[in-house]
Amino acid sequence: MNKGKLIVFSAPSGSGKTTIVKHLLGQEDLNLEFSISAASRAPRGEEVHGKDYYFISLEEFKKHIKAEDFLEWEEVYRDNFYGTLKSEIERIWALGKNVIFDIDVVGGLRIKHKFPEETLAVFVKPPSVDELKRRLKQRSTESEDKINMRIAKASVELATAPQFDTIIKNYDLDTAKEEAYQLVKEFVNK
């Protein structure tokens, strides 16, 4: 099977990585396909199974872990697992496309470690932790407790930024989108 490139975007929740990834997916010259992660949680808001995530039960997720079906996985919060099924990457490579990930920092670094030459790992840095909190509250998709958990986790995630190939500072979304486009374009055309 012909392997494509792997483009990882990681950041704390609210940094803008999903918006940047969606922008890149709209750029046909990059030949990207979104890697749909598996999640052991229920859908939030308008999320759709098979489009945003593969929503599977906690029990089923643990069966996949035992069977070593994941390229990477993590228990992000207690009994809240996320991971990338190996079959998802194989599906995208079979289409002759490059894989783009919108993934947590631990998963992103695991992919980079497993495929060091094929992977571009990008960390999206938010303007500030206060801005992160404001963005998460503005979404109105989670409780105050969940938001506080995400903010606490953000400090740890921000400390991992130097381990990525590059950091995009998302102080201005249009600038961040253009910077991401140029980085990915250069990488996929190597």
C-alpha positions as CSV (number, residue, x, y, z in Angstrom):
1,M,0.0,0.0,0.0
2,N,1.3,3.4,-1.0
3,K,1.8,5.5,2.2
4,G,0.8,9.1,2.1
5,K,1.9,11.9,4.4
6,L,0.5,12.3,8.0
7,I,-0.2,15.9,9.1
8,V,-0.9,16.2,12.8
9,F,-2.6,19.3,14.3
10,S,-2.6,19.4,18.1
11,A,-3.4,22.0,20.7
12,P,-5.5,22.6,23.8
13,S,-9.3,22.8,23.3
14,G,-10.2,26.2,22.0
15,S,-7.0,27.0,20.3
16,G,-8.5,27.0,16.8
17,K,-7.0,23.8,15.5
18,T,-10.3,22.4,14.3
19,T,-11.0,25.6,12.4
20,I,-7.6,25.5,10.8
21,V,-7.9,21.8,9.9
22,K,-11.3,22.4,8.3
23,H,-9.8,25.2,6.3
24,L,-7.0,22.9,5.1
25,L,-9.4,20.2,4.1
26,G,-11.0,22.7,1.7
27,Q,-7.7,23.2,-0.2
28,E,-7.9,20.6,-2.9
29,D,-4.2,20.9,-3.9
30,L,-3.2,19.4,-0.6
31,N,-5.0,16.1,-1.3
32,L,-6.1,15.7,2.4
33,E,-8.6,13.4,4.0
34,F,-9.6,13.8,7.6
35,S,-8.7,11.0,10.1
36,I,-11.9,10.3,12.1
37,S,-10.9,9.5,15.7
38,A,-12.8,7.0,17.8
39,A,-14.2,8.3,21.1
40,S,-15.8,6.5,24.0
41,R,-18.0,9.5,24.8
42,A,-21.5,10.6,23.5
43,P,-21.8,13.1,20.7
44,R,-21.9,16.8,21.6
45,G,-24.0,19.3,19.9
46,E,-24.2,18.7,16.2
47,E,-21.5,16.0,16.1
48,V,-22.2,13.0,13.7
49,H,-21.0,9.4,14.0
50,G,-18.7,8.6,11.2
51,K,-18.0,12.2,10.3
52,D,-16.8,13.9,13.5
53,Y,-15.9,10.8,15.5
54,Y,-16.6,7.1,15.5
55,F,-18.6,7.1,18.8
56,I,-18.2,3.7,20.4
57,S,-19.0,2.4,23.9
58,L,-16.3,2.3,26.6
59,E,-16.5,-1.5,26.5
60,E,-16.0,-1.7,22.7
61,F,-13.1,0.8,23.0
62,K,-11.4,-1.4,25.5
63,K,-11.8,-4.4,23.2
64,H,-10.1,-2.5,20.4
65,I,-7.2,-1.7,22.8
66,K,-6.8,-5.3,23.6
67,A,-6.8,-6.3,20.0
68,E,-4.2,-3.6,19.2
69,D,-6.5,-2.0,16.6
70,F,-5.3,1.5,17.5
71,L,-2.3,3.4,16.0
72,E,-2.6,5.5,19.2
73,W,-5.1,6.0,22.0
74,E,-5.4,7.8,25.3
75,E,-7.6,8.1,28.3
76,V,-8.0,11.8,28.0
77,Y,-10.3,12.1,31.0
78,R,-11.5,9.3,33.3
79,D,-13.4,6.7,31.2
80,N,-13.1,9.1,28.3
81,F,-11.0,7.5,25.6
82,Y,-9.9,8.8,22.2
83,G,-7.8,7.0,19.6
84,T,-7.0,6.5,16.0
85,L,-7.9,3.1,14.5
86,K,-5.2,1.7,12.2
87,S,-8.0,0.8,9.7
88,E,-8.7,4.6,9.4
89,I,-5.2,5.4,8.2
90,E,-5.3,2.4,5.8
91,R,-8.6,3.6,4.4
92,I,-7.3,7.0,3.7
93,W,-4.0,5.8,2.2
94,A,-6.0,3.4,0.0
95,L,-7.7,6.5,-1.5
96,G,-4.2,7.8,-2.4
97,K,-4.6,10.8,0.0
98,N,-2.6,12.4,2.8
99,V,-4.0,12.0,6.3
100,I,-4.8,15.1,8.5
101,F,-5.4,14.7,12.2
102,D,-7.1,17.0,14.7
103,I,-5.9,15.3,17.8
104,D,-4.7,15.8,21.4
105,V,-1.0,16.4,22.0
106,V,-0.2,13.0,23.4
107,G,-1.8,11.2,20.4
108,G,-0.1,13.6,18.0
109,L,3.3,13.0,19.5
110,R,2.8,9.2,19.4
111,I,2.0,9.4,15.7
112,K,5.1,11.5,15.1
113,H,7.2,8.9,17.0
114,K,5.8,6.0,15.0
115,F,6.1,7.7,11.6
116,P,8.9,10.3,12.0
117,E,9.6,10.8,8.3
118,E,6.0,10.7,7.1
119,T,4.6,13.1,9.8
120,L,4.5,16.8,10.1
121,A,3.4,17.6,13.7
122,V,2.0,21.1,14.2
123,F,1.1,22.6,17.5
124,V,-1.4,25.5,17.5
125,K,-0.7,27.9,20.3
126,P,-3.6,30.1,21.6
127,P,-3.1,33.8,22.5
128,S,-3.5,33.0,26.2
129,V,-5.2,30.7,28.7
130,D,-7.8,33.4,29.4
131,E,-8.7,33.5,25.7
132,L,-9.0,29.7,25.7
133,K,-11.5,29.9,28.6
134,R,-13.5,32.6,26.8
135,R,-13.7,30.5,23.6
136,L,-14.7,27.3,25.5
137,K,-17.5,29.2,27.3
138,Q,-18.6,30.8,24.1
139,R,-19.2,27.3,22.6
140,S,-21.8,26.5,25.2
141,T,-21.3,22.8,24.7
142,E,-19.9,21.9,28.1
143,S,-20.4,22.4,31.8
144,E,-18.3,24.8,33.9
145,D,-16.6,21.8,35.5
146,K,-15.6,20.3,32.0
147,I,-14.3,23.7,31.0
148,N,-12.2,24.0,34.1
149,M,-10.8,20.5,33.5
150,R,-9.9,21.5,29.9
151,I,-8.2,24.7,31.2
152,A,-6.2,22.8,33.8
153,K,-5.1,20.4,31.1
154,A,-4.1,23.2,28.8
155,S,-1.1,24.2,30.9
156,V,0.3,20.7,30.6
157,E,-0.4,20.6,26.8
158,L,1.2,24.0,26.2
159,A,4.4,22.6,27.8
160,T,4.6,20.0,25.0
161,A,4.7,22.6,22.2
162,P,8.5,22.4,21.8
163,Q,8.3,18.7,21.0
164,F,6.4,19.4,17.8
165,D,8.0,20.1,14.4
166,T,6.5,23.6,14.3
167,I,4.3,26.0,16.3
168,I,1.6,28.2,14.8
169,K,0.7,31.1,17.1
170,N,-3.1,31.6,16.6
171,Y,-3.4,35.3,17.5
172,D,-5.1,36.1,14.2
173,L,-7.1,33.2,12.6
174,D,-6.6,34.3,9.0
175,T,-2.9,34.5,9.5
176,A,-2.8,31.1,11.2
177,K,-4.8,29.5,8.4
178,E,-2.4,30.9,5.8
179,E,0.7,29.8,7.8
180,A,-0.8,26.3,8.2
181,Y,-1.6,26.1,4.4
182,Q,2.0,27.1,3.4
183,L,3.5,24.6,5.9
184,V,1.4,21.7,4.8
185,K,1.8,22.5,1.1
186,E,5.6,22.5,1.4
187,F,5.5,19.2,3.4
188,V,3.1,17.3,1.1
189,N,5.1,18.4,-2.0
190,K,8.5,17.2,-0.6
